[in-house]
Amino acid sequence: MTDLSPKDYAYLFLLKLAGGEIDNKEMERRFGIRLVSPDYITLNNSGLVESQTPRGRSYRHRITRQGEKLLDGKLEIKSTKFDPLARVLPMLHDLFREAPPAAPDDRPLHDRVRAAYPGLAGTGEWVRLADLRTALADVSRDDLDRALSALHKEPDVRLEPEVNGQKITPADRSAALRIGGEDRHKLAIGMP
């Protein structure tokens, strides 16, 4: 495998923290950066990331199993010059690998959905259900579907389909919630 730069490792960490898959537009919104050429080409050629660009959309990147395994193992960063990122990444890697499992969240699920929402969008802004499901990955699909269906009845909550079919990704289709014979792809909380 090609020696990876500290920046390459940083992108792998970012993809893992984002739930394994994210497009450049969302990456820029959430983290302030995009994974672009030549960096994504290096990661793709190394088999650590798969990148696709649906027609008319920004690049979508997914960490592969090989990329996950690399992050689970010992981190070996090659750097020929003083690079603060090269010095910090191994420490972050150790923290990431050794973090104790999170304590179970015993709050009612509708409260957890409301608590997760501000981390994904501002009040009244749309959040893809795919991103919400990633943020609540410890919750079963059936339980989250029931909670979202109940929340949908509250006056400040909207669950809507994505009307622009070109914006719907496979992840959006998979995460959709069917209500009233219609697939709902996005959620907004705090709307009047």
N, C-alpha and C positions, 0 to 999 in steps of 0.2 A: 504494500500500500504506500502511496505517496506520503511523505512527511507532511503533516498538517501544521499550519501556522496557528498562532494563538487566536487569530480572527476566525479561522475555520472552526476551531473548538467552540468559540463563543457562539457562532451560528448554530452549532449542534445543540448546545445548552439551551439556546433560545427556542429552538424547535421543540425540544423536549418539554420545556416549561410552558409552551403554548399548547400542549396537548398532543404534540407529534405532527401536526399539520396546520399550515396557515398560509394565506396568500399575502403578497407583498403589500397590498393596500391595508389589510388588517394589521400586518406586522408594523407598518409605519405608524398606524394609528395607536397601537398599543405600546410599541417599544421605540418608536422614533427612527427606525432604520429599515432598509430593504435588503434582501439578499439578491444581488445582481451579478452579472458577469464581470470578472472571470471567477468570482468566488463560488457561485452555484455550479459552474462547470467543473471546478476542482472537486467539489463535494459529490456531484453526480458521477464523475469519472472514477471516484474512489468507492462508489457503491454505498455511500453513507446517507445520501439524500436523493430523492426522486423529485424532479421539478417538471411541471406541466404548465402550459398556458392555454386555457380554453379560449377559443376565438373571441377576440374583443375584450378579454379579461386580463387582469394582472397575473403574473406568475404565481403558482401555488406550489409550495414546497412541503415535502413529507419526509421525516426522518425514517430511514429503513431499519430493519432489525439489526443489520450490521452496524449502523450508526448507534443504535441503542446499546448494543453489546460493547462497542468501543467506550461509551460513556460509563458503562457499568464496571469496566476494568480499570487497570492502573493508567493514569493519564501521563503520557509522555510527550511533552511539548518540546519541539526543536526550535531554538531561537539562537541566532548567531550574534545578536546585539542586545543591549539592554532594552528590555521591553516590559513596561509595567504590567501589561496584560498577561504576558508569559509568566510573570511572578505570581499574579493574583489567581489565575485560573486553577492551578493545582489546589490551592486552599479552598476555593469555592467548590471544586469537584469533591474534595473530601467532605465538606459540609453537606453537599447534596447527597452523596452516597450514604453518609452516616446519620442523616436526619432520622430521628425516631418517627415511627408512623404517627400520623395525626390522630388525636383522640376522636372517637366517634362524636359527631355533632347530633345532639339529642333534641335540638329545636324542631318544632313542627316544620314539615317540608315547605309549606307555603312561606314561612318566615325565612327559611334558607334561600328560597328562590329570590325573595325580595332583598335579602342581604347580599346575594351574589350579583344582582343586577347592577349596582353602582360601580362595581369593578369592571364591568364590560361596556357600560355606556352611561351617558348623562341622563338626567330625569327627562322622560318623554321621548328619548331616542330609541331607535330600533336596534334590537340585538338578535342576531341569528340564533335560532334554537340549537343549531349545531354547536355554537360557542357556549351557550348556557349548559348544554348536556356535558360538554367537556369540563366546565367549571364545577359541575356537580357529578363527576364521574363515579362517585361512590354510591349514587342513588340508582336503583333499578329503573329501567325504562318505564315499566308499568306504573311504579310509584310516582315518578316524575310526570308522566302523562296525566295521572289523576289529579295531582297538585296543580298542574297548568290548567286543566279543564275547570277546576274549582276557581282558580284565580281569574280565569277569563270572565267569570260572572261578576267580578268586582268592578266598580265604576271607573277606577283609574288604570285599568289594565286592558291592553289590546293585544290580541293574537291575530295576526293577519297573514294571508298568503303573500308570497312575493309575486307581484303582478308582471314583472319583467322576467320572462322565462329564461332569458340568456344569463341572468344573474344567479339562477338556481344551480348549485353545484351538486355532485353526488352526495356530499356530506349533508347538504340542505335537504335533499330528498329523503335521505335516511333518517334525519332528525325530525322531520315534519310530524305534526300532530294533526290527526284528522278530526275536525269538528264540523258538524252540519254538512257532511258530504264534501268538505273542502280541506285540502292540505294547508296547514298554517306553518309558515317557515320562520316567522319573526315575532318578537315580543317587545312591547313598550310598556313601561310602568311609570305612572305619574302624569298621564295625559288627562286633561280635563274632561 
